[in-house]
């Protein structure tokens, strides 16, 4: 039986047959880009039982990287062989990868809802709602990305000043706002539409155009601008 993990298919016993010089850590030192995802996870875990532990994690999350991103330390340490130190290494590696993806913005442009959604795909792994602001210059080049709010996104709780502060600090003439639905659906709610209206009107007062509001689900997204919701 094979275990599917993070987009790859692996026989659980295959890695155990590798020669010592070909263990996940050694392979990652030679060429990490050639390593499978299971091997990379094994290298992060380290230790004499790294392969067995990585396979146990793969089985626990049924090969779903989103579930691994969402997992708490408590859930990770409930898996056989995973202690607090191992859980901390895994969470740290995942957090670093997320932060790196957000900082590699050199000359990235947003010319469509799909472009904006691509910069928010990591939000599908969040277990609570986050509100993100993508700041753009006059040529639609990304100036920066900031997560400005965590919690239920509705018009009664959102602080408009907090949403626009990063854009004001960077002199951004336009922004795209985005938030996630932890339940997985990207269907906009009445609160989502109300928040959009509030932000669009505030942007007009601040001379910062709100170009779109993206709702990120699990593997899907919705553009409120395309649907004409909150922008009329």
Protein Blocks (a to p, Z undefined) as FASTA:
>chain_A
ZZdeehiacdfklmmmpcfklgfklmmmmommlpcfklmmmmmngpjklmmmmmmmmmmn
nopaklmmmpcfklmmmpghiafklmmmmmmmmmmmmmmmmmmmghpacfbfklmmmmmm
mmmmpcbdcdddddddfkopafbdcdfbgcjddfklmcfklmmmmmmmnopabdcddddd
fkopacdcfklmmmmmmmmmmmmmnopacfbdcdddehiacdfklnopojZZ
